[in-house]
Amino acid sequence: MNATVSAMVGSNNQQQQQQQQQQQVNNMVGRCDQQQQQQQPQQQQQQHHAQALAGPRRVTISKTETGFGFNVRGQVSEGGQLRSINGELYAPLQHVSAVLPHGAAEKAGVRKGDRILEVNNVTVEGATHKQVVDLIKSGGDVLTLTVISVTPQEAERLEPCEDLSYVSVDYSEKRSLPISVPDYHVREKKHERYVVFNVHMAGRHLCSRRYREFAALHMALKKEFIGYNFPKLPGKWPFQLSEQQLDARRRGLEQYLEKVCAVRVIAESDSMQEFLTDRLDEDAGDQGPAVDLKVLLPDRELVTVTVPKAATAKDVYEAVTRRAQLDPDTAKYFYLFEIVEYNFERKLQPHEHPHTLYIQNYSTASATCLAVRRWLFDLARPQLGEQALTWIFWQTVDEVNRGHISAGERLYQLKALQDASRKHEYLKLAKELSGYGDIVFPHCPCDSRKVGHVIAAVGTGAFKLHAAKEDGTLESQVVEFQWSTIQRWEVDDEAMAFCFQYTRTDNRPPRWLKVFTPYYVFLSDCFDRIAEEAKWEDNNRPSE
């Protein structure tokens, strides 16, 4: 440091000035040595910000056992005045209010204070807190954000001091949430017996919480929303409560949640959302009360199954097959899917917990986010029974309506046959059309296209990549990869991509392609299923 300062000092300065300056530098060095440990985290933070201040950046986060590992905070009303961030004008942005240490977001490079510009390629400038949260939830286990980092000084300018921020909080926006505490039960854990109250939303079990957790929520909300007059929480009682007293406490807790959740800004706060979010591992060895899950069948019937809260997708699907009286052979041609976005369903992994997905979507307008869909590409199998054909018929109707099957001039004929009693005629006609039996993925980037996206479609005939614009609008170009040309495939978890290698003509070496879709694991499952079905001709039946 002395050498650096010496180099900065001009050779024409007088010796006395040099000595005075050197003494000042020495004093500064001494103070810096004393404060080095305290300043080191700040210096690291400044370095992080300096790297990010060049402009917006994209990060991809994979959900872990602790979720995405960050909280979002921001305005509850849409629109707003443009504000300058790092020299650029933006509409009000939601921001990252907290990052879990060593969590998924931190590992992906997300930092507290980051402003969110896009969620899964959707611009969220001027969006409400709920809109951003819903977009984050709708992406499944993979999240892509475009964020811009700001300095602490910039963050302080954008966000008034929290002690004064309550003045600008709007408590007038009200809504009615169907939240309830219908019952309670006793748990035993590590030789301790205690009562938990079951919290439901629109009839769906969200979580089970002890009284002290309600009390902690009450204190956290009062601290965060200083200007709001909170209702009284049922009082604490030092002795064991009778059944009558427990039921009175249950009613009081229910009324408390009804009142505070009616205020939108409070209901959407981090504290409330964390309280209502289920934690499957909160009571090891105790799956809690049984829960009811609604599942949409291919014939559009909605069935309800009762399963343990921690039941896996495999367990839930088995319960659905029993409820729908599906024979074992037919059950192998279908599976449990999650409705993740409009016109697309994602096949669940056997180890996933459908109840977790179910409660994350309690605020959606649809009755459920779980559906049984076809898990079969070769629809010409001779041993398909009537029940399987009925379900395949209804799913084919959906795929025609979505445009995944190119009906063209045959659409009128298909509409005339759109009745389950004429399913054989309908399917016979549909088999002649392009796209029949395919699974079509949402548009996404691909390393074969520098500009624009692709729409992947998996079918028995080939793997197709349809050229599309970045907004998903189809273009004319379609590349088909025959299955005989595809040599291998794999997933790249770090890049969140599906990779496959295919052979080329004219003695050119094989080439790898990457498809950057958040559903890359599902796409790999489709390739595995195609390969599995190709072997069925030998043993004439699918494996478990």
Secondary structure, DSSP 8 states (H G I E B T S, - for coil): -HHHHHHHS-TTS-HHHHHHHHHHHHHHHHHHHHHHHHHHHHHHHHHHHHHHTTS-EEEEEE-BTTBT-EEEE--SSS----EEETTEEE----EEEEE-TTSHHHHHT--TT-EEEEETTEE-TT--HHHHHHHHHHTTTEEEEEEE---HHHHHHHS--TTTGGGG-----B----EEEEEEEEEEETTEEEEEEEEEETTEEEEEE-HHHHHHHHHHHHHH-TTS---------SS---HHHHHHHHHHHHHHHHHHHTBHHHHTSHHHHHHHS--TTTTTT---SEEEEEEE-TTS-EEEEEEETT--HHHHHHHHHHHTT--HHHHTTEEEEEEEETTEEEE--TTS-HHHHHHHTTTSSSS-SEEEEE--S-TT-TT--HHHHHHHHHHHHHHHHHTSS--GGGHHHHHHT-SGGGHHHHHHHHTTSTTTT-EE---B-BTT-SSSEEEEEE-SSEEEEEEE-TT--EEEEEEEEEGGGEEEEEEETTTTEEEEEE--STT---EEEEE--TTHHHHHHHHHHHHHHHHHHHHSS---
